[in-house]
């Protein structure tokens, strides 16, 4: 009887350890998935601004038309031609498989794009994405670049764009 109780105790401890390790593994997997999605959304924000600049140039407009300094209050979606203000909340559209402000499924991701003008022919674009933080509608607290990292549930992408065509 003592041997059976000892075996049951050892199996119970082993099972408990297995369950704990599995639970932590699932948690880390979800955190990694969120980080990868956020990094892609941050890069997408930069690419959307580049697309507007390139399309402006292609139709012989001023390259930076509608890309004014934004102080972090810029929203651009995949079908945008300009920078607009609005909620930074990204929603998912299962039909198009895009994240935008017009999707039907609420997500945990929020994106803001900051456009600054260090020189008249340059724009510095920084796209921030945060997740798992409540956004109560009173504003989006832009993270400090020094502490914007996956551990703080924040990622960003930045690029310096130049004006083309000798404008």
ROLO-794386 format. One record per residue (C-alpha): residue in one letter; x, y, z; chain; residue number from 1. Coordinates in pm, whole numbers, plus 50000, padded with zeros to 5 digits. Each point is the difference from the previous one (the first is absolute). Layout:
A, X, Y, Z, A, NUM
...
This chain:
X, 50000, 50000, 50000, A, 1
X, 50287, 50236, 50085, A, 2
X, 50160, 49934, 49662, A, 3
X, 49675, 50080, 49815, A, 4
X, 49964, 50328, 50191, A, 5
X, 50360, 50090, 49919, A, 6
X, 49948, 49929, 49628, A, 7
X, 49677, 50204, 49998, A, 8
X, 50178, 50292, 50169, A, 9
X, 50290, 49989, 49751, A, 10
X, 49760, 49982, 49704, A, 11
X, 49796, 50290, 50143, A, 12
X, 50309, 50220, 50031, A, 13
X, 50113, 49906, 49648, A, 14
X, 49654, 50075, 49859, A, 15
X, 49990, 50336, 50179, A, 16
X, 50340, 50098, 49858, A, 17
X, 49891, 49890, 49651, A, 18
X, 49680, 50210, 50019, A, 19
X, 50192, 50305, 50122, A, 20
X, 50263, 49974, 49724, A, 21
X, 49728, 49955, 49736, A, 22
X, 49809, 50301, 50130, A, 23
X, 50311, 50220, 49991, A, 24
X, 50082, 49878, 49651, A, 25
X, 49654, 50098, 49874, A, 26
X, 50029, 50342, 50167, A, 27
X, 50340, 50067, 49840, A, 28
X, 49871, 49883, 49664, A, 29
X, 49710, 50247, 50014, A, 30
X, 50235, 50282, 50107, A, 31
X, 50231, 49919, 49707, A, 32
X, 49708, 49997, 49758, A, 33
X, 49883, 50342, 50123, A, 34
X, 50351, 50140, 49969, A, 35
X, 50036, 49873, 49642, A, 36
X, 49661, 50141, 49896, A, 37
X, 50080, 50336, 50162, A, 38
X, 50338, 50020, 49825, A, 39
X, 49831, 49937, 49667, A, 40
X, 49736, 50266, 50071, A, 41
X, 50269, 50253, 50097, A, 42
X, 50191, 49930, 49677, A, 43
X, 49673, 50022, 49806, A, 44
X, 49944, 50350, 50142, A, 45
X, 50334, 50116, 49860, A, 46
X, 49931, 49829, 49665, A, 47
X, 49659, 50172, 49973, A, 48
X, 50165, 50342, 50034, A, 49
X, 50262, 49901, 49740, A, 50
X, 49719, 49891, 49770, A, 51
X, 49828, 50339, 50027, A, 52
X, 50328, 50178, 49927, A, 53
X, 50072, 49776, 49701, A, 54
X, 49647, 50031, 49857, A, 55
X, 50014, 50379, 50037, A, 56
X, 50324, 50006, 49803, A, 57
X, 49862, 49763, 49733, A, 58
X, 49703, 50229, 49928, A, 59
X, 50224, 50310, 50000, A, 60
X, 49881, 50140, 50334, A, 61
X, 50233, 50131, 50266, A, 62
X, 50153, 49689, 50157, A, 63
X, 49900, 50094, 50354, A, 64
X, 49656, 50136, 49918, A, 65
X, 49765, 49901, 50286, A, 66
X, 50294, 49876, 50209, A, 67
X, 50029, 50287, 50243, A, 68
X, 50167, 49981, 50341, A, 69
X, 49753, 49809, 50213, A, 70
X, 50132, 49988, 50358, A, 71
X, 49881, 49640, 50026, A, 72
X, 49646, 50070, 49885, A, 73
X, 50007, 49830, 49663, A, 74
X, 49780, 49709, 49891, A, 75
X, 50062, 49831, 49668, A, 76
X, 49833, 49684, 49875, A, 77
X, 50077, 49789, 49695, A, 78
X, 49748, 50194, 49790, A, 79
X, 50098, 50350, 50122, A, 80
X, 50146, 50276, 49788, A, 81
X, 50061, 50240, 50285, A, 82
X, 50076, 50019, 50369, A, 83
X, 49689, 50041, 50217, A, 84
X, 49923, 50015, 50370, A, 85
X, 49785, 49752, 50188, A, 86
X, 50006, 49704, 50231, A, 87
X, 50329, 49810, 49995, A, 88
X, 49815, 49672, 50057, A, 89
X, 50058, 49744, 49725, A, 90
X, 49721, 49759, 49909, A, 91
X, 50030, 49683, 49795, A, 92
X, 49794, 49934, 49689, A, 93
X, 49978, 49623, 49941, A, 94
X, 49886, 50052, 49641, A, 95
X, 50298, 50208, 49885, A, 96
X, 50235, 49867, 50273, A, 97
X, 50112, 50362, 50068, A, 98
X, 50028, 50191, 50326, A, 99
X, 49839, 50343, 49968, A, 100
X, 49757, 50234, 50175, A, 101
X, 49715, 49855, 49790, A, 102
X, 50034, 49633, 50095, A, 103
X, 49729, 49807, 50175, A, 104
X, 50202, 49824, 50274, A, 105
X, 50146, 50204, 50286, A, 106
X, 50367, 49925, 50068, A, 107
X, 50246, 50088, 50274, A, 108
X, 50223, 50203, 49765, A, 109
X, 50025, 50379, 49981, A, 110
X, 50212, 50184, 49739, A, 111
X, 50107, 50363, 49981, A, 112
X, 50226, 50152, 49739, A, 113
X, 50217, 50300, 50076, A, 114
X, 50129, 50206, 49706, A, 115
X, 50259, 50267, 50072, A, 116
X, 50185, 50240, 49769, A, 117
X, 50368, 50039, 50089, A, 118
X, 50059, 50171, 49662, A, 119
X, 49759, 50125, 49731, A, 120
X, 50092, 49709, 49769, A, 121
X, 49988, 49727, 50265, A, 122
X, 49741, 49829, 50217, A, 123
X, 50082, 49773, 50293, A, 124
X, 49723, 49745, 50039, A, 125
X, 49961, 49795, 50319, A, 126
X, 49721, 49745, 50024, A, 127
X, 49917, 49882, 50355, A, 128
X, 49791, 49694, 50083, A, 129
X, 49897, 49914, 50354, A, 130
X, 49785, 49712, 50118, A, 131
X, 49835, 49872, 50316, A, 132
X, 49963, 50350, 50138, A, 133
X, 49657, 50145, 50051, A, 134
X, 49924, 50301, 49785, A, 135
X, 49716, 50190, 50158, A, 136
X, 49940, 50250, 49721, A, 137
X, 50168, 50286, 50183, A, 138
X, 50319, 49960, 49801, A, 139
X, 50286, 49781, 49898, A, 140
X, 50302, 50044, 50220, A, 141
X, 50289, 49986, 49759, A, 142
X, 50274, 49782, 50142, A, 143
X, 50351, 50120, 50054, A, 144
X, 50233, 49844, 49742, A, 145
X, 50235, 49899, 50283, A, 146
X, 49742, 49772, 50160, A, 147
X, 49802, 49898, 49691, A, 148
X, 50076, 49629, 49979, A, 149
X, 49806, 49672, 50007, A, 150
X, 50045, 49971, 50377, A, 151
X, 49793, 50321, 50031, A, 152
X, 49760, 49876, 49729, A, 153
X, 50120, 50264, 49757, A, 154
X, 50188, 49992, 49669, A, 155
X, 50085, 50265, 49744, A, 156
X, 50148, 50042, 49655, A, 157
X, 50161, 50320, 49877, A, 158
X, 50129, 50127, 49667, A, 159
X, 50124, 50326, 49850, A, 160
X, 49834, 50078, 49667, A, 161
X, 50142, 50246, 49749, A, 162
X, 49824, 50200, 49735, A, 163
X, 50044, 49876, 49644, A, 164
X, 50018, 50165, 49663, A, 165
X, 50179, 50322, 50095, A, 166
X, 49679, 50162, 50125, A, 167
